[in-house]
Amino acid sequence: MDRRKQNRSQRPLYHNGMYHFFYQYNPHGATWGDGTLSWGHSVSGDLVNWADVGNALDPTSPFDANGCWSGSATVLPGGRPAILYTGIDANRVQVQNVAFAKNPADPLLREWEKPDCNPVMPMPADVTGNNFRDPTEAWRGRDGLWRVGVVAEVGGVGSLLVYRSADFLRWERNAAPLHASSRDVPVLECPDLFPMAPPGAAEGLDVSASGAGVLHVLKLTDFAKEDHYMVGRYDDEADTFVPAEPERGDDPGNWRRLDHGHLYASKSFYDARNKRRVLWAWVDENDGGGVARGWAGIQAFPRAIWLDADGKRLVQWPIEEIETLRRKRVGLQWATEVEAGGRKEVAGIVSSQADVQAVFEIPNLEEAETLDPKWLQDPKGLSAEMGASAHGGVGPFGLLVLAFGDLEEYTAVFFRVFKHDGKYKVLMCTDLTRSSRKEGINKPSYGAFLDVDVEKERSISLRTLIDHTVVESFADGGRTCMTARVYPEHAEAEGSRLYAFNYGAGAVKVSKLEAWELATAAVNGGGHM
């Protein structure tokens, strides 16, 4: 989203008809540098095209002298936006600070002021490892008090502390944390706690929504740079969170994955204009080439999120505004069959920047391979072991994107069906092993098992967004998502090719395949997200 070092997204904001996006930003180069980060600030009227309006926060005070780090924005009663953020002070101690929009009537919110009472949350005495950071968006309880969550390492335990305030300036810590992980998880990051509409309803709720019928999502990021979440019930009187799936335990690493690929440090916000919850996330680099490029770090496409009908998992889908970028459309013939070991090219568009939607039908499951039980908890390892080039029984089948020449380069997004315990399990994989001929690049495989009854449905849907070096895939209507960062050497612009492929033992029918060339969004004077 910028041309320097761009890091985690902060909590976005909708205010006075404009969307505001804040992000950690090093204006001096494409690396961390000395860590004295600022908050970049861009605005948009449609969540697609963005304009830079200058930094919202810079490290100008003793309480943030070594950087303005992660935080969130909240709109206070009366319409004044506020930011709670982590500052690293002159002694390199992590503290929590507040800033307010200087002129709330300014639609661009270009100026922010930091009161002299900062820091509003000093480092607690029982926090270890200097790990005290990342305040959430604040929410208001039925008692009228504001609450905010801050992650901390307390006695070697990764915890989400809750602070309360009547005026947004004086904050007191609750005696008990909202969440405490097991002792082998000392560090948590980028928390998010938000309410959801009833299961199956796509609308969103304001962050302070509460009541007996309101479910909440608690999202935490572990130090492996993976975002995990749990659905549950939050009590704003006792400040407790009761998980819907307690059997998953206290370690967020055992909770549901938000995205099974290369996506990190997500933040969501309530879009009051469209009454939905929208999620942003950071896609970091995998190649170490930021200095040569002059920039590093980008944002994924924004996603609308809602609770699935089972009330335990999120559904994620690219916001509908992305479709305004669609231009030329192509597709395969209706009910095209891709024979065993074959592929069909989807030609006629520049597919390095494209939106592809497909439905694959599986007429025969008899050839499905037996799943080795050792892979049940390691779909990523299975994907690395049995990538797109490993021909199988039912699959691999799916898409080859950012392909070049005679498949000297390609990124594969595919499915493979296995037999296990009298049922069928569907593996989704994004295989980067042949995504680039460049050396010195991390080219992993990502994997996840779909929660789908393929024996009953006999079909699997897939939507893939391609934006040059980012490939975002949404399977089963957005119930399983996978993001990849790739660095093709040749498959760029008009050299990129797109295929539907099937390397299984039997034919697969493509009952639907549509692909749109995408226009380039205006982003801070350049293009791409």
Order of alpha helices (4+ residues) and beta strands (2+ residues): beta-beta-beta-beta-beta-beta-beta-beta-beta-beta-beta-beta-beta-beta-beta-beta-beta-beta-beta-beta-beta-beta-alpha-beta-beta-beta-beta-beta-beta-beta-beta-alpha-beta-beta-beta-beta-alpha-beta-beta-beta-beta-beta-beta-beta
